[in-house]
Amino acid sequence: MTLERYLRLIAGFFVLLSLWLGWLVDPRFHWLTAFVGLNLLQSAFTNWCPMVAVLKKLGVRPCS
């Protein structure tokens, strides 16, 4: 899998996880959903995402 696919997978996982935790545990977990959404929004404009740096250090190959 490429870096971009991992990034989408991780973002989708955290959105679904935080919605599920907000429903079952505490509605304040929805702030995590908002954080992930805001991070995706800012990365669309700045072309920078902290998770990309983490994935590159883990050796995930970028898309050709």
C-alpha positions as CSV (number, residue, x, y, z in Angstrom):
1,M,0.0,0.0,0.0
2,T,1.1,3.5,-0.7
3,L,1.4,6.5,1.7
4,E,-1.7,8.1,0.4
5,R,-3.8,5.0,0.9
6,Y,-2.5,4.5,4.5
7,L,-3.3,8.2,5.2
8,R,-6.9,7.7,4.0
9,L,-7.2,4.4,5.9
10,I,-6.0,6.0,9.2
11,A,-8.2,9.1,8.8
12,G,-11.3,7.0,8.1
13,F,-10.5,4.7,11.0
14,F,-10.1,7.6,13.5
15,V,-13.4,9.2,12.3
16,L,-15.4,6.0,12.7
17,L,-13.7,5.2,16.0
18,S,-14.4,8.6,17.5
19,L,-18.0,8.6,16.3
20,W,-18.5,5.1,17.9
21,L,-16.8,6.1,21.1
22,G,-18.8,9.3,21.2
23,W,-22.0,7.3,20.9
24,L,-21.1,4.6,23.4
25,V,-18.8,6.3,25.9
26,D,-18.9,10.1,26.0
27,P,-20.0,12.6,23.4
28,R,-16.7,14.6,24.0
29,F,-15.0,12.0,21.7
30,H,-16.7,13.8,18.8
31,W,-14.0,16.5,19.3
32,L,-11.6,13.9,17.9
33,T,-13.8,13.6,14.8
34,A,-13.6,17.4,14.4
35,F,-9.9,17.4,14.9
36,V,-9.4,14.8,12.1
37,G,-11.7,16.7,9.8
38,L,-9.9,20.0,10.4
39,N,-6.5,18.4,9.9
40,L,-7.7,17.0,6.6
41,L,-9.1,20.4,5.6
42,Q,-5.8,22.2,6.4
43,S,-3.8,19.5,4.6
44,A,-5.8,20.1,1.5
45,F,-4.7,23.8,1.5
46,T,-1.1,23.5,2.8
47,N,-0.2,20.1,1.3
48,W,1.2,19.1,4.8
49,C,0.0,16.5,7.2
50,P,1.8,15.3,10.4
51,M,0.8,11.7,9.7
52,V,2.6,11.8,6.4
53,A,5.9,12.5,8.3
54,V,5.2,9.6,10.7
55,L,4.4,7.2,7.8
56,K,7.6,8.2,5.9
57,K,9.7,7.5,9.0
58,L,8.0,4.1,9.2
59,G,9.2,3.4,5.6
60,V,5.9,3.6,3.8
61,R,6.6,4.3,0.1
62,P,5.0,7.3,-1.5
63,C,2.8,7.1,-4.6
64,S,4.8,7.1,-7.8
